[in-house]
């Protein structure tokens, strides 16, 4: 039954872009990119137990890496490959110091990292400064250029499938078992021989790689990058998506990203209607994030996907008793 549901969901995702208009395709692409980032964040928070409020910084690093290489004349494929590699390398370097922190100290440190990065990008002339990096070419491979939104929708789907497969393989590997032990108790995991520090750093770099890959696609899709494209609110959105969908799950990030992106789009449409003040979209977004987190913590503390799994298990036990 599980595999049948997965196949049906995959088939629906592949067929859906053909039925969407240009505005809906844009939402679909942003949804897929958000899901890629949240897959890594779910691993980081759900298994390594590390809270990151700066995940959008790796999204920005991937985007600027791909954009700068492409505008310098490098093949777009090279830029897209370099985006996750540079993001993961940056995470590995800063993670050596950051991951010595715990709890809210780490959360504030990752938030500060993003603020510093945005400040640097806003002042750096080589990155376009506050105006942003303009003229990023369309993604192309072997002379074939992706010029239409539907092509980027399928590129995003392929990249999302890759991140899901990698995440699943990591979770079900020997390292994944160590991560699950790490999520339960760092002390017990270390006593059992799990290299706690190395595993935390590895999953931190892996989550950054997923975000960097999404940022690379984002750069080629929009053709423009600016510091304002990666606000702190975006990192908060990713955390809300991960918590709502279910931390430490593979399907949870997709469910959480879909729910939050669609809800944000609805709120933006509502906030931009005639008669609404200019700050309405931001206020509505913050309010909904707060309400969602409170509701999830109260009624679905493990997220939507684990709650559905528990419900299915209870129904199965009820059928067995009958």
N, C-alpha and C positions, 0 to 999 in steps of 0.2 A: 504494500500500500504506500509506503514511504517513497519508494522509487517511482511508482506511478504518479504520485503527486509532484515529485521533482521533474519528471519528464513533461508532465502537463504544464507546469509553471515555465519550464524552459521553452516549450513550444509556443506558449502564449507570448512570452517575452520576445521571441524571434519574429512572430507574426505581427505584433502590435505596432511597430513603427510604420508599417504600410498603411495603417488606418488613421494616422495622426497628421494634423496640419502642421505648418511651420512653427507656430507658437507652442503647440503641444509637444512637438519634437524637441524643442529647446528645453522644456521642462523634463522630458524623458532623459535627455543627455545629462543634465545637471543632477537628476536623481541617480543615474548610474554612477557618475563620478563621486557623488556623496557616499554611495554605498561602498565604493572601493576604499575610501578613506576610513569609513566606519568599520569595515572588516578588520583592518589593522588595529584600530582603537579598541575594538571588542576583544581582540587577543591580548592587547596590552593591559587593559583594565580587568578583563575576566580571568586571565590566567596568571599574568605576572603581578597583578594587584597594584599596578602603577596608574595614577591618575594624571592625565595630560590635558591641560587647558590651552595648549599651543599647537595642536595638530595641524591647524591651518598654515602654520609656518612651513611645514614640510611640503604642503600643497603649493605654497608660494615658491619654495626653492625649486621644486620640480618644474613649475611653470616658467620661471625665469631661466632655468638652465636650458630647457628646450627652446624658449624664445630667443635667448641670446645666441645660441649656437646657430639657429635657423637664420636669424637676421645677419649673422656674420658670414653666411654662405655655406655652412655645413649642411649635409643631407638631413632632411627632417627625420629620417629613420634614426640617424645617429643622435639627434636631439632627444627623441622619445626614449631611446635606450639609456641615454645618459641621465635623464631626469630622475628615475628611481635610484640609480647608482649614486648620484651626487647627494640626493636626499638621505639615503641610507648612510653614506659616509659622514655627512654632517651630523646625523643623529648619533652615530657611533662615537664621534669625537666629543660632542657636548654631553653625551650620555654618561661618559666616564665620570664626570663630576656631578651631573644632575641626579643620577640614580643612586647617589649616596644619601639623598634626601628621602623622606617618607611622608605619606599623607598629604596634608594641605601644604606643607613646605614644598613638596615636589610640584603640586598643582600651581602654586604661585610662581615657582621658578620657571616652569614651562610657559606660563603666561608672560612673564618678564622676557623670556627668550623671543616670543613673538613680537612683543612691543619693540624690543631692540632691533629685530630684523626689519620691521616696518619702518622704523626711523632711519635705518641705514639705507634701505631701498629708496626712501623719499629724498635722501640727500645725494645719492650716488648718480652722477651724470651718466656713467656707463650703463645704468639700468633705466635711464629715462627720467630719473628723479621723480618729483611729485606728479609730473605730467604722465609718466608711464612709458612703457615700452610699446611702441607702435610699429605697424608694418610687419608683424609676424606672418610669414607665408603660410599658405595652406599645407596640410600634411600631404606628402606624396611618397610613393614607393615604386621604384621601377618605371618611372615616367607616368604613372597613374596618379592623378591628383584627386583628393577628396574635396569636392566643391559643394556638395549638397548636405543638408542637415541629416538626411536619412543615412548617408554613408558614415557620418560621425556617430550616429546612433548605433550602428552595427559595430563600429570600432570600439565604442564604449562597452557594448555588450560583450565583445570578445575579451577586452581587458578585464572586465568584471568577472567573467568566467575563469580567467586565468588566476585572478587573486583568490577566488573561492576555492579553486582546486589546490593552489599552493597552501592556503590556510588549512584546508581539510587534511592535506598530507602532513603538515606540521603537527596538527593536533593529534593525529593517529600514529605519529612516529614515536621513537624512543624519547626524543626531546619533548614531544607533546606530553608524554606521561610525566616527565620531570616538571613541566610547566603546571600540570594539574596538581602535582604534589606541592609545588611552590605556592599555588593559589590557596591551598588549604592551610599550610603553615610553613613559613620560611625556615623556622628552626628545625622542624621535623624533616623538611626536604634536605637541608644542609647536613643533618645527622645521617641521612640515608645516602649521602654521596652525591647529591645533585649540586652542580656548580651554580649556585644561586646568582651570583653577580654576573657571570658570563651569560646565563640564560636570560636574565632581565635585559641585558644590553642587546642581546641578539633579537629578542622580540621587539624591543624599542626600535632597532634599526629596520626590522622587517615592516613594522607598522609605518615607519617613515617612507620606506620604499613604495608601499602601496599608495600612500598619499602623493609621493612624487610622480608616480606614473599617472595618476589622475590629473595632477597639475600640468603635466606635459600635454595631455590630450586637450585640456582646457585652453592652453595657450594656442594650440593650432586651430581649435574650434572658433575662438573669439577673434584671434589675430591681434589682441591687445591685452596688456597686463599693466596694472597699476597698484600701488600700495592699498588703495581703497577697495581693490578686488578681494582682499584677504583680511577682513576686519576680525576683531576679537570675537564678535558675535558669531562668526562662522565656526570658530572652535567650540563655542558653547553649543551651537546647533549639533555638532558632531557628537558631543558627549550626551546630549539629550537623545539623539537617534540611537546611540549604543545602549543606553539604559532602557529606553522604551522597547526596543527590539529584543533585548536579552543579551547580557554580557556573557562572554565565553561560549557563544554559539556561532554557527556558520550562517544560518538563515536569518538570525536576528538582525544583523546590520541591514540586510536588504529590506526586511519588513519595517524596521525603524526609519530607514532613509525614505522609503516610499511614503509612509504616513506623515513624516514631518515635512518633506518637500512639498507634498500636495497640500498640506495644511498651510504652510507658509505662502504658497501661491494663492490659496483662497483668501488668506488674510491681506495679502498685498492688493488683490483685486478689490477687497472690501475697503481697505484703507485709502485707496486712490479714487474712490467714487466721489462725485461732486458733493461738496458740502463738508467733506472730511478734512481735518487739519493736516498739514504736511507731515507732522510727526506721527500720525496715526499708525502707519505700517510698523514702525519700530516699537511703539508702545504696545500694540497688539501682539507683536512677536514675543517680546519679553514676558508679557502677561501669560500668554499661552504656554511658553516654555516652563514658567514657574508652576502653573496649574497642572501641566502634564507630569512634571516631576513629582509633585505632591500626590497626584492620583496614582501614579505607578508605584511609588514607594508604599502607599497605603494599601492598595488593592492588588497590585501585580509586582511585588518586590523583586522578582527575578526576571521580569520582562514578559512581553507578549508570547514569544515563541516557547520558552519554558512553561508558561502557564497553559498553552495549548497542548504541550506534551503531557503535562500532568492530567489535564482533562481527558485526553485520549487514553491514558493509562487507567484512570478511574472507570471510564466507560468499558474498557476491556475487562477489568476485574468484575464489573457488574454483570457483563455477559457470561463470564465464566461461572459466577455463582448461580445465575439463572439456569 
